[in-house]
Amino acid sequence: MISRNIIEPVGGAPAEYLKKRAVAAMLSISPRLVDSLTASGILPHVKLSKRLTLYPRQGVLDALAARTIGVK
């Protein structure tokens, strides 16, 4: 079953772009916090319309890694 929060590519490969709820689930945060992090420029995103914003999976992981403290 395909989740409505993930944009699935053909062939079952990992999704390259995620919807807000998928990012929230991936980071174990609320969708409202995803909105806040997006507005502050911390999370990379693609705004396709007023109601649809997609987040590149690798960009979200890179943003998280850039803010990780204490790991070499």
N, CA, C and O atoms as CSV, one atom per row, in Angstrom:
chain,resi,resn,atom,element,x,y,z
A,1,MET,N,N,0.838,-1.188,0.000
A,1,MET,CA,C,0.000,0.000,0.000
A,1,MET,C,C,0.877,1.244,0.000
A,1,MET,O,O,1.854,1.319,0.746
A,2,ILE,N,N,0.539,2.199,-0.818
A,2,ILE,CA,C,1.317,3.424,-0.920
A,2,ILE,C,C,0.746,4.455,0.045
A,2,ILE,O,O,-0.454,4.731,0.041
A,3,SER,N,N,1.614,5.014,0.863
A,3,SER,CA,C,1.192,6.046,1.804
A,3,SER,C,C,0.891,7.329,1.048
A,3,SER,O,O,1.544,7.633,0.049
A,4,ARG,N,N,-0.086,8.074,1.515
A,4,ARG,CA,C,-0.416,9.348,0.881
A,4,ARG,C,C,0.588,10.426,1.261
A,4,ARG,O,O,0.528,11.536,0.733
A,5,ASN,N,N,1.514,10.119,2.171
A,5,ASN,CA,C,2.488,11.097,2.635
A,5,ASN,C,C,3.834,10.980,1.932
A,5,ASN,O,O,4.732,11.790,2.159
A,6,ILE,N,N,3.968,9.985,1.092
A,6,ILE,CA,C,5.236,9.752,0.412
A,6,ILE,C,C,4.978,9.712,-1.089
A,6,ILE,O,O,4.036,9.066,-1.546
A,7,ILE,N,N,5.805,10.394,-1.839
A,7,ILE,CA,C,5.708,10.357,-3.300
A,7,ILE,C,C,6.568,9.180,-3.761
A,7,ILE,O,O,7.795,9.269,-3.764
A,8,GLU,N,N,5.923,8.082,-4.150
A,8,GLU,CA,C,6.634,6.856,-4.510
A,8,GLU,C,C,7.059,6.864,-5.976
A,8,GLU,O,O,6.229,7.084,-6.859
A,9,PRO,N,N,8.339,6.626,-6.242
A,9,PRO,CA,C,8.763,6.478,-7.626
A,9,PRO,C,C,8.362,5.104,-8.157
A,9,PRO,O,O,8.020,4.207,-7.386
A,10,VAL,N,N,8.405,4.950,-9.440
A,10,VAL,CA,C,8.083,3.670,-10.063
A,10,VAL,C,C,9.184,2.673,-9.729
A,10,VAL,O,O,10.361,3.032,-9.705
A,11,GLY,N,N,8.816,1.447,-9.475
A,11,GLY,CA,C,9.797,0.393,-9.244
A,11,GLY,C,C,10.083,0.125,-7.775
A,11,GLY,O,O,10.927,-0.718,-7.470
A,12,GLY,N,N,9.413,0.806,-6.854
A,12,GLY,CA,C,9.578,0.519,-5.438
A,12,GLY,C,C,10.842,1.076,-4.806
A,12,GLY,O,O,11.169,0.712,-3.676
A,13,ALA,N,N,11.558,1.946,-5.499
A,13,ALA,CA,C,12.758,2.567,-4.930
A,13,ALA,C,C,12.337,3.515,-3.809
A,13,ALA,O,O,11.179,3.932,-3.764
A,14,PRO,N,N,13.254,3.865,-2.902
A,14,PRO,CA,C,12.897,4.816,-1.842
A,14,PRO,C,C,12.430,6.146,-2.437
A,14,PRO,O,O,12.955,6.603,-3.453
A,15,ALA,N,N,11.453,6.746,-1.799
A,15,ALA,CA,C,10.917,8.011,-2.282
A,15,ALA,C,C,11.964,9.103,-2.171
A,15,ALA,O,O,12.680,9.187,-1.173
A,16,GLU,N,N,12.051,9.935,-3.192
A,16,GLU,CA,C,12.994,11.049,-3.167
A,16,GLU,C,C,12.400,12.262,-2.481
A,16,GLU,O,O,13.129,13.067,-1.902
A,17,TYR,N,N,11.076,12.404,-2.541
A,17,TYR,CA,C,10.401,13.552,-1.948
A,17,TYR,C,C,9.324,13.074,-0.984
A,17,TYR,O,O,8.618,12.100,-1.246
A,18,LEU,N,N,9.215,13.776,0.127
A,18,LEU,CA,C,8.257,13.411,1.164
A,18,LEU,C,C,7.296,14.555,1.415
A,18,LEU,O,O,7.642,15.721,1.226
A,19,LYS,N,N,6.098,14.220,1.838
A,19,LYS,CA,C,5.147,15.229,2.283
A,19,LYS,C,C,5.421,15.542,3.756
A,19,LYS,O,O,6.192,14.850,4.421
A,20,LYS,N,N,4.782,16.585,4.242
A,20,LYS,CA,C,5.040,17.076,5.598
A,20,LYS,C,C,4.848,16.000,6.658
A,20,LYS,O,O,5.686,15.876,7.551
A,21,ARG,N,N,3.795,15.234,6.594
A,21,ARG,CA,C,3.548,14.215,7.620
A,21,ARG,C,C,4.606,13.115,7.602
A,21,ARG,O,O,4.949,12.569,8.651
A,22,ALA,N,N,5.118,12.790,6.435
A,22,ALA,CA,C,6.170,11.779,6.352
A,22,ALA,C,C,7.469,12.301,6.978
A,22,ALA,O,O,8.184,11.553,7.644
A,23,VAL,N,N,7.769,13.584,6.760
A,23,VAL,CA,C,8.955,14.189,7.381
A,23,VAL,C,C,8.782,14.209,8.894
A,23,VAL,O,O,9.713,13.895,9.636
A,24,ALA,N,N,7.593,14.579,9.345
A,24,ALA,CA,C,7.316,14.604,10.785
A,24,ALA,C,C,7.497,13.214,11.392
A,24,ALA,O,O,8.098,13.078,12.457
A,25,ALA,N,N,6.992,12.199,10.735
A,25,ALA,CA,C,7.133,10.833,11.235
A,25,ALA,C,C,8.594,10.389,11.217
A,25,ALA,O,O,9.061,9.744,12.156
A,26,MET,N,N,9.310,10.734,10.152
A,26,MET,CA,C,10.712,10.349,10.028
A,26,MET,C,C,11.555,10.960,11.145
A,26,MET,O,O,12.472,10.313,11.649
A,27,LEU,N,N,11.252,12.212,11.538
A,27,LEU,CA,C,12.027,12.909,12.556
A,27,LEU,C,C,11.405,12.804,13.954
A,27,LEU,O,O,11.964,13.320,14.921
A,28,SER,N,N,10.260,12.142,14.059
A,28,SER,CA,C,9.528,12.008,15.328
A,28,SER,C,C,9.197,13.374,15.929
A,28,SER,O,O,9.412,13.620,17.116
A,29,ILE,N,N,8.672,14.251,15.081
A,29,ILE,CA,C,8.242,15.584,15.516
A,29,ILE,C,C,6.833,15.826,14.981
A,29,ILE,O,O,6.316,15.029,14.199
A,30,SER,N,N,6.222,16.916,15.399
A,30,SER,CA,C,4.873,17.230,14.932
A,30,SER,C,C,4.922,17.901,13.554
A,30,SER,O,O,5.924,18.522,13.200
A,31,PRO,N,N,3.839,17.774,12.781
A,31,PRO,CA,C,3.768,18.485,11.507
A,31,PRO,C,C,3.883,20.001,11.691
A,31,PRO,O,O,4.405,20.692,10.817
A,32,ARG,N,N,3.405,20.510,12.803
A,32,ARG,CA,C,3.514,21.946,13.067
A,32,ARG,C,C,4.981,22.358,13.220
A,32,ARG,O,O,5.371,23.435,12.768
A,33,LEU,N,N,5.788,21.514,13.850
A,33,LEU,CA,C,7.215,21.817,13.980
A,33,LEU,C,C,7.902,21.747,12.617
A,33,LEU,O,O,8.831,22.510,12.355
A,34,VAL,N,N,7.456,20.844,11.754
A,34,VAL,CA,C,7.980,20.792,10.383
A,34,VAL,C,C,7.703,22.126,9.694
A,34,VAL,O,O,8.574,22.663,9.010
A,35,ASP,N,N,6.489,22.665,9.871
A,35,ASP,CA,C,6.159,23.982,9.300
A,35,ASP,C,C,7.100,25.059,9.818
A,35,ASP,O,O,7.574,25.900,9.054
A,36,SER,N,N,7.368,25.029,11.114
A,36,SER,CA,C,8.239,26.027,11.731
A,36,SER,C,C,9.669,25.918,11.202
A,36,SER,O,O,10.299,26.929,10.894
A,37,LEU,N,N,10.177,24.696,11.100
A,37,LEU,CA,C,11.534,24.486,10.595
A,37,LEU,C,C,11.638,24.871,9.118
A,37,LEU,O,O,12.682,25.338,8.662
A,38,THR,N,N,10.562,24.673,8.389
A,38,THR,CA,C,10.523,25.071,6.980
A,38,THR,C,C,10.555,26.595,6.858
A,38,THR,O,O,11.326,27.151,6.076
A,39,ALA,N,N,9.715,27.252,7.634
A,39,ALA,CA,C,9.636,28.713,7.587
A,39,ALA,C,C,10.948,29.370,8.008
A,39,ALA,O,O,11.293,30.440,7.508
A,40,SER,N,N,11.677,28.739,8.921
A,40,SER,CA,C,12.946,29.309,9.376
A,40,SER,C,C,14.107,28.970,8.443
A,40,SER,O,O,15.227,29.432,8.657
A,41,GLY,N,N,13.849,28.171,7.414
A,41,GLY,CA,C,14.882,27.847,6.435
A,41,GLY,C,C,15.773,26.684,6.813
A,41,GLY,O,O,16.775,26.435,6.142
A,42,ILE,N,N,15.435,25.967,7.871
A,42,ILE,CA,C,16.257,24.840,8.311
A,42,ILE,C,C,16.047,23.619,7.420
A,42,ILE,O,O,17.003,22.927,7.071
A,43,LEU,N,N,14.796,23.360,7.057
A,43,LEU,CA,C,14.503,22.202,6.205
A,43,LEU,C,C,14.387,22.637,4.743
A,43,LEU,O,O,13.627,23.553,4.428
A,44,PRO,N,N,15.126,21.991,3.857
A,44,PRO,CA,C,14.993,22.300,2.429
A,44,PRO,C,C,13.637,21.801,1.928
A,44,PRO,O,O,13.151,20.763,2.377
A,45,HIS,N,N,13.040,22.526,1.015
A,45,HIS,CA,C,11.721,22.157,0.527
A,45,HIS,C,C,11.484,22.695,-0.873
A,45,HIS,O,O,12.198,23.571,-1.360
A,46,VAL,N,N,10.460,22.141,-1.500
A,46,VAL,CA,C,10.011,22.586,-2.815
A,46,VAL,C,C,8.541,22.944,-2.668
A,46,VAL,O,O,7.720,22.081,-2.354
A,47,LYS,N,N,8.207,24.191,-2.888
A,47,LYS,CA,C,6.820,24.656,-2.765
A,47,LYS,C,C,6.175,24.572,-4.142
A,47,LYS,O,O,6.492,25.361,-5.032
A,48,LEU,N,N,5.274,23.618,-4.313
A,48,LEU,CA,C,4.622,23.421,-5.604
A,48,LEU,C,C,3.347,24.232,-5.739
A,48,LEU,O,O,2.969,24.621,-6.843
A,49,SER,N,N,2.690,24.485,-4.633
A,49,SER,CA,C,1.483,25.310,-4.630
A,49,SER,C,C,1.278,25.825,-3.211
A,49,SER,O,O,2.079,25.544,-2.319
A,50,LYS,N,N,0.208,26.575,-3.009
A,50,LYS,CA,C,-0.068,27.102,-1.680
A,50,LYS,C,C,-0.260,25.978,-0.658
A,50,LYS,O,O,0.067,26.138,0.518
A,51,ARG,N,N,-0.786,24.855,-1.110
A,51,ARG,CA,C,-1.100,23.757,-0.200
A,51,ARG,C,C,-0.145,22.578,-0.273
A,51,ARG,O,O,-0.228,21.678,0.563
A,52,LEU,N,N,0.756,22.552,-1.240
A,52,LEU,CA,C,1.624,21.383,-1.389
A,52,LEU,C,C,3.097,21.769,-1.345
A,52,LEU,O,O,3.600,22.480,-2.215
A,53,THR,N,N,3.766,21.287,-0.321
A,53,THR,CA,C,5.200,21.452,-0.163
A,53,THR,C,C,5.809,20.064,-0.050
A,53,THR,O,O,5.328,19.231,0.718
A,54,LEU,N,N,6.856,19.816,-0.806
A,54,LEU,CA,C,7.559,18.538,-0.752
A,54,LEU,C,C,8.960,18.756,-0.194
A,54,LEU,O,O,9.554,19.822,-0.355
A,55,TYR,N,N,9.468,17.732,0.459
A,55,TYR,CA,C,10.777,17.793,1.097
A,55,TYR,C,C,11.670,16.702,0.508
A,55,TYR,O,O,11.307,15.526,0.544
A,56,PRO,N,N,12.837,17.074,-0.033
A,56,PRO,CA,C,13.745,16.046,-0.546
A,56,PRO,C,C,14.299,15.224,0.624
A,56,PRO,O,O,14.861,15.778,1.569
A,57,ARG,N,N,14.137,13.915,0.552
A,57,ARG,CA,C,14.560,13.026,1.645
A,57,ARG,C,C,16.028,13.263,2.006
A,57,ARG,O,O,16.357,13.420,3.182
A,58,GLN,N,N,16.900,13.291,1.017
A,58,GLN,CA,C,18.329,13.464,1.303
A,58,GLN,C,C,18.607,14.838,1.892
A,58,GLN,O,O,19.475,14.972,2.755
A,59,GLY,N,N,17.893,15.854,1.447
A,59,GLY,CA,C,18.067,17.196,1.991
A,59,GLY,C,C,17.688,17.270,3.459
A,59,GLY,O,O,18.358,17.942,4.244
A,60,VAL,N,N,16.621,16.585,3.831
A,60,VAL,CA,C,16.204,16.546,5.239
A,60,VAL,C,C,17.259,15.830,6.071
A,60,VAL,O,O,17.607,16.286,7.161
A,61,LEU,N,N,17.768,14.714,5.564
A,61,LEU,CA,C,18.817,13.986,6.289
A,61,LEU,C,C,20.091,14.817,6.407
A,61,LEU,O,O,20.748,14.795,7.448
A,62,ASP,N,N,20.446,15.544,5.356
A,62,ASP,CA,C,21.630,16.407,5.390
A,62,ASP,C,C,21.452,17.551,6.389
A,62,ASP,O,O,22.389,17.901,7.106
A,63,ALA,N,N,20.250,18.135,6.437
A,63,ALA,CA,C,19.977,19.221,7.387
A,63,ALA,C,C,20.085,18.715,8.819
A,63,ALA,O,O,20.594,19.415,9.695
A,64,LEU,N,N,19.610,17.509,9.050
A,64,LEU,CA,C,19.710,16.901,10.380
A,64,LEU,C,C,21.171,16.640,10.735
A,64,LEU,O,O,21.596,16.912,11.857
A,65,ALA,N,N,21.930,16.121,9.796
A,65,ALA,CA,C,23.350,15.832,10.043
A,65,ALA,C,C,24.144,17.131,10.299
A,65,ALA,O,O,25.066,17.148,11.116
A,66,ALA,N,N,23.787,18.188,9.612
A,66,ALA,CA,C,24.506,19.466,9.779
A,66,ALA,C,C,24.281,20.056,11.159
A,66,ALA,O,O,25.104,20.834,11.642
A,67,ARG,N,N,23.185,19.699,11.793
A,67,ARG,CA,C,22.873,20.233,13.118
A,67,ARG,C,C,23.205,19.266,14.241
A,67,ARG,O,O,22.938,19.558,15.406
A,68,THR,N,N,23.783,18.120,13.909
A,68,THR,CA,C,24.154,17.137,14.919
A,68,THR,C,C,25.378,17.622,15.679
A,68,THR,O,O,26.363,18.051,15.079
A,69,ILE,N,N,25.309,17.551,16.993
A,69,ILE,CA,C,26.375,18.057,17.861
A,69,ILE,C,C,27.066,16.881,18.555
A,69,ILE,O,O,26.409,15.942,19.004
A,70,GLY,N,N,28.385,16.943,18.636
A,70,GLY,CA,C,29.144,15.970,19.409
A,70,GLY,C,C,29.511,14.693,18.685
A,70,GLY,O,O,29.995,13.750,19.311
A,71,VAL,N,N,29.295,14.638,17.389
A,71,VAL,CA,C,29.665,13.449,16.624
A,71,VAL,C,C,30.693,13.863,15.579
A,71,VAL,O,O,30.497,14.833,14.847
A,72,LYS,N,N,31.785,13.120,15.520
A,72,LYS,CA,C,32.847,13.448,14.559
A,72,LYS,C,C,32.701,12.652,13.301
A,72,LYS,O,O,33.506,12.797,12.381
